[in-house]
């Protein structure tokens, strides 16, 4: 039977074996120096504490935090539950186009509306695939969760998604004001970084950017009719706003320069890489979420940790996507809206998002598909130039040439011996 003292764990401060049980033991240390052992003991406890905490918590990330990337790279608005339902409808339709359970979906729709509904299913099926890449075990939770569990799961994800979108809109609202106010053609009426009240079609600078490519903003009569909303001058129904174009767009060449504007690229960088990268100047006041990639910071203990930018967190490591570009479309922040709205002042922002996604994903033929791919590649080079260089570099030719010469030398030397 053990004595009472044998059940008490040894105190590393008094144990003669403490030198062997603690990291960094020094055979030359004075065993009587309790302060040394105390410091080492506390260092060991400190190093083990984070791992113990991770073990107890399962290293879990809050569900709402997992959802912060959804609006950025999956879909800009709408309910996750509806997206999953549309994806299921798409799968059922692909398996059996005559499925009677889907017949009700097509009732009272004309042919164009049926095709648009099918396109919604296809678009949302791609969104679910993106959710599977973004959210760990998303499909497993959807397949196995009870209705109550799924409702809670969806609500938490959307809370994080909407919160992140709100943060982005507020940040870009201020950034756009700074960029346009500091432009070469400084506006007479400066934009307010703190609100959108004096923006919109009535402001000369934001009005020009909101003006569709189909209209000549420099024509003062046309400008007045656009502002008055006269028949035939409806700027709210066009997704070809000048803010999306590089250079001066032409009404008969709507694809030329589309989605290549400097302002759009700046917005994308401010959201996904860092605010300073959007301005191309150093900025020590980057917020915690938007930071340059592979940036090292020191913790209070002096250890270095790798900080990740938003692009890395949402798996945009080296390539821009159609949905990330559609999310960055800055049109909303040129308006006078006080807060996010799917439809504001008659303009449909879900429609704009879907239009840009479909520009890449729903092409009419192989030539258009190739142009869309080239545009995505162009975006990737603009946003991730280092990755583009890595992809282009290829040392195989150099290795092959050197290997052949070395083999030839080996054979030649072997032949002379």
N, C-alpha and C positions, 0 to 999 in steps of 0.2 A: 504494500500500500504506500503510495507516494506521500512524502511529507508535504505539509502545506506550502513550504517554500518552493518545492519543485514545480508547482503549478503556476508560479509567477514568471512571466517572460523576462528574460534578462534585460537589464537596462543598458543600452549601448554606451551610456556615459560612464558606466562603472565596469563594463565587461572587459576582461583582458583580451577577448577576441574581437573587440570593436574594430580594431585596425583592419581585420580581414573582412568584416561584414559591411563596412562602409566604403563607398567609392573613394578612390584617391588616397587610400591608406599609405602612410609614410612610416617606414620602419625606423626612421631617425627621429620621429616626433616624440616629444616627452610624454610618456603615459600619464604623468601627473597633471598635464595641462588640460584640465577639464573643459576650458573654453574652446580649445581646438576641436575636441570631440563633439561638443555641443553644436558648434557651427556646422560641422560635417553632418551631424544627425539632422539638423534642421534643413540643410541642403537636400539630403536624401528625401525627407518628408515632402519638401516642396516639389521635387522632381516627380514623386509618385502621385501626388494629389491630383493633378489634371487627368492622368490616366485612370485613376480610381473613379473620378467624377464621370468621365466618359463611359466607363463600364457600367456605372449605375444608371446613367441616363440613356444609354444606348446610342450616344452621340447623335441624338435626334435633332433635326432642324424643325422649328415650328412650321406648321402647314402654311400659315399666312406668308411666312418668309419664302417658302418654296414657290408661292404664286406670284412673286414680284416680277418674274420675267415673262409671264403669260401675255400681257398686252404688248410687250416689246417684240416678241418673235412668234406668237401663235395667232391671236386675233385681238383687234383693238377694243371691241366692246361685245356685249352679249353674254348669255349664261352658258357655263360649261355644260350643264345638263342638256341644254338644247343642242349644243355642238355634238355631244356624244350621241344623242338621239338621231341627229341628221346623219352621222357617220354610220350608225346601225341601219338606217333606212337605205343608205347607199349600198351597203354590203348585201342587204336583202334583195335589193333591186338587181344588183349585178349577178346574184345567184339565180334569181327567177324574175325576169322583167314582168311577167304576168301574175305576180304574187297578189292574191286578192286582198291581202291586208294593206297593200299600198294603193289600191284603187281609189280609196277615199281621198288620198292626198292629191289626186289629179282631177277631182271633180270640179266643174265650173271654171277650169283653167283653159285658156287657149294654147295653141302650140308653142308660142313664144314663152308664155308663162310656165309651161311644163318644162321647157328646156332650161329656164332660169332656175326653177326649183331643183332640177337635177344638178345644175352647176353649184347651187348652194350645198347640196349633199356632198358633191365632190370636193368642194373647197373645205368644208368642215371635216371631211374624212382626212384630208391632209393636215388639218389643224390637230386632230386627235393623234396622228402620227408624231407631230411636233410636240404635243404634250407628253407622249411616251418618252421622247428623247430628253425633255426638260425636267419632268417630275419623276423621281425614282419610284418604280413599281406602280405607276399610274394605272396601266391596264389591269394589273393584278387586283388593285383596289376596286376598280370599276366592275370587274367580272365577279368578284367574290364578296363585295360589301353589301350589307343590308341597305334598304332604302333610307333608313334613319342615319346610318353611318355615312352613306354617300352624300346626303344632304348637308351634313355637317362638314364633310370633306370639301365639297364644292363651295360652300359659303366661306370657309376659311381661305381657300385658294383665291377666290374672287376678292376677298377683302384685301389680301396682299397685292393682287393685280391692280385693283382700282387705286389703291394707295400709291403704288409706284407710278401709275399714269399721272395722277395728280401732281406728284413731285416733279415729274418730267415737264409737264405743262407749265408749272410755275417757274421752273428753272429756265426753260426755253423762252418763256414770255419776257423775262428780264434780259436774257442774252440777245434776243432779236432786237430789242430796243437799243442795246449798247452797240450792236453791229451796224444797224441802219443809221443811228444817230451819229456814229463815227465814220460813216462812209464818205467817199470823196464828194458825192452830191448830197451834202448835209440837208435834211429836211427843214423847211422853214418852221414847221410846228413839230417840235421834238416828241418822240414817242416816250411814254411813261413806262419805266421798267416795272413799276409796282402794280400796274393794272392795264387793261386793254381798252379803256374807255374811248380814247381818241384815235382808234385804229379803224379798220374797215374800208369800204369802198369810197368813203367821203374824204379820207386822208390821201393826199397826193402820192405818197410813197407806198403805203400799203395798198392803196387803190390800184396803182399800176401793177403791183405784184399779184393782186387778186384778179385782175382783168384777164379774161380768156385770150388765148392766142388768136381766136377767130375775130377779135376786134382790135382796132387801132387806138390805143390809149392816147397817143399824141394828138389825135384829132379831137379838138375841144368839144365839138358838137356830139361826137360819139361818146366822149367821156360824160357829158351832161346827161345823155340818154341812158347810159348804164347806171348812173347814180339815181336817176328818176325811175328806173325799172320799166321803161317803156317797152311796148310790144316789139319783139324782134331783137331786144337788147337784154336778154336774160342771162346774166353772168352766173347766176346761182345753179344753173343746170349743166355747167361745163366743168369737166375735170382736167382741162388743159390750161390751167392758170399759169401766168407768166413766171410765177415764183418757182416753177418746176423746170424751167428751160435755161439752157446755156445759150447766151446770145439772144438775138431778137427772133422769136418764133414766127413761122409763116403759117397762115391758115390752111394752105394746101399741102403742107408738109408737117403734119402734127407729130410725127414720130421723131423727126430730126431734132436732136438736142434735148429730147424729153427726159426728165429725171436726171439731168446732168448739171443742174444749177449749183453754183458755189454756195449759195445760202442753204440749200438742201443738204449738201455735204457737211456744212458746218453744224447743222442741227444733228445730223447722224453722229458726228464725232463727239459732240457735246453730251449726247445721251450714252453712247456705247463705249467710247474710249476715255475721253476726259475733256473738261471744259477748256483746259489750256491747249489741247491738241486742236480744238476748233479754231482757236485764235493764232495757233502756231507761234506762241510766245510763252516763256516760262511763267508759271503761276503756282505760287506756294500755298494757295488757299483752296486747292481742289477739295471737294467734299469726299466723304469716306467711301461713297459707292462708285463714283466716277473718277478713276485714277489711271495713270498710264500703266500699261501691262508690265509685268515682271518688275515692279517697283519694290525694293526692300525697305522695310522700316524696322526700327529697333523698339523692342518692348521695354518696359520699366526695368526688367531684369538684365537688359543688355543683349538679349537674344535677337537674331534677325529672323523675320518672318516675311513671307512673300505675299504682297497685297495684290488682289486680282481686280481687274476692271470689269465693268458690266458685260462687255463682249465675251470675256472668258467665262463669266458665271452662266451666261445663257448659251454657251457653246458656239459662239461666233468667233472661233479662234483664228481663222484666216480667210473666211469667206462671208461676204454680205449675202443676205437672202431677200427674196421678194417681200416677205412679211416685215422684216426689219426696216427695209426702205419705205414700205407703205406706212409703217408706224411713225417714221421720222418726217413724213409729209407735213410741212410746217403751216399749211393753210389755216388751221384753226387759230394759231397764235397771231395771225394777221387780222383776225376778226375782233369785234368788240365784246365778245362773250365774257361774262364774269366767271363762269365755271364750265366744266366740260358738259357738252350735250351732244347726243347722237345726231340730232338735227338742230341747227341753229340758224335763225334768220332765213329759213327755207333751203339751206344747204345741207345735204345729206353726207355726213362724215363716215358713216358705215359704207355708203355707196362709193365714196372716194377711195377708202381703204381696199374694198373689194375690186375696184377698177384697176388699181395699181398691182394688186396681187395677180389678177387675171391677165394683166399686160405681160407678165412673165410666165404664168402657169397655164393659161388657156389660149395658146397661139393658134391662128387659123391655118398654119401650114409650116413645112420644114424651114422655109426661108425666114419667116418671122420667128420661129423657135431659135434659129441660129443667131439672129440679131438680139434676141432677149438674152441668150447665153453670153454673147459678147458684152452686153451691157452689164450683166452681173459680174463678169470677169473684170470689167473696167472699174466697177465699184469696189471690188475686192482689192484691186491694186491701189486705189485711192485711199482706202481705209486701212489696209494692212500691207503697206509697201514692203516691210521686212519679210513677211511671209511670202509675198510674190517673188522676191529675190531668191528665197530659199527654194521655192518650187522650180524656178528657172535654172538654178545652178545644177549642173550635172557633171560629176567628176568621173563618170564611167569611161568616157573617151580617153581622158588622161591616164587613168589606171590601166586601160587596155593597151595603150601605146607603150607605156613604160614596161608592162608585163611582157609584151612581145619582145622588146629590146633586151630585157634581162634574160629571157629564155634563150635568145639568140647568142648572147654573150656566154651563157653557161655552156651551151652546146659547142661554141667555138673553143672555149678554154678546155673543155673536156676532150676535144679532138686533138689539141696540141700536146696533151700529156701522154 
